[in-house]
Amino acid sequence: MKRNALISALLAAVVAVLVVPSATLAEGIPKQKPHQTTSQQLKSLRKQVTRLLNLVSAQQGRLTGDEQTLAGLAKGTTPVGLASGVLSGNYPSPTFAANSITRDVFRAGAVGPVQLSGNLAAVQGNAVAVPSGTTQVATVTCPAGARLLSGGPEWGSATANGTAIISSSPTFSGDTNRTWVVQGRIDSGAPGNQLFAEALCLGA
């Protein structure tokens, strides 16, 4: 609780610098001089924030984790240390933690056709011969690293008399996130045909 209070005081002081430059932030931290250029004001602000961070550090010891990252950013240095929250690994090159990005993270309507453009690909599996009077299975798999969005069947011949699609869905026995499976039948006496499975892949 004591650390949270100190960090809250730090953030409040930073806001004070941004909103009311003439306010005194803490003992020993000078006010901004009049008629400063924007560059000078930013440089002065960075020095004042650094001094505030040093005050917190002096009372609470070495900053760690996210606090250390905040200190590094304020001082203009590359952040180091262990990442946390939605990030995993270590600074300066953390990655997103597993399952940290869910639909709840995105604002409604934030991701649509424009954002997905260029990341979608239609993939067709190999042709599977379906002789008259038989039932065959065709599959298609999205490339490595891509995710299956949807899929469906297609007959090779435009004349599909006597054909029937029995099932069309993600696989139940393999990688559900990448593979689509279709099952098709041709009635006895109808001409043979070719069956294809097709998939719409994200990130292909």
C-alpha positions, 0 to 999 in steps of 0.5 A: 500500500505504501508503494502504491501511494508513492507511485500515485504521488509520482504520477500526480506530480508528473501531471502537475508538471504538464498542466501547471508548469509553475507549480512546485513539485517537490523540495529541491526541484526548481520551477520552469523558467519563463520564455523557455522553448518547447525543447527546453521545457521537455528537457526540464520536465525530464530532469524533474521527473527523474528527480521525482523517481530518484526520491521514490527510489531513495525511500523504497529502494531499487525500482523493479518490474513495471516501476523500473520500466517507468523509470527507464522511459522517464530517463530516456534509456532503454527499459530492462528487466522482466516484463509483466501483464500482457507481456512476457519475457524481458525488456527491451524485447518482450512478446505478448503473453500466451492468451493475453490478447482476447476479444475483450481487448478490442473495441467493438468494430475496431477490427474489420475488412480493412484491418484484415486486408492482406492477411487472408488467403483462400487455400484449396486442398488436393483433388480427391477422386470420387468414383460412382457409388462411393464416399470419399474424404478431402482435407485442406490445411492452412499454412504453418502460423496461419489460423483457420477461419472457415471452409467448404467443399467444391466439386471439380466438374461443373456437372455435379449430378448425383453428388452429395456433401455429407459433412463439412467442418473443422477436423475432429482428429487433427489440428482444429485451428488449421484443418478443414475436412469435407466428405462427399458421395456420388450415387451409383450410376452417376458419373465420377467426380473430384472433390476439393476441400477449401479453407479461408486462412488468417495470417497465411 
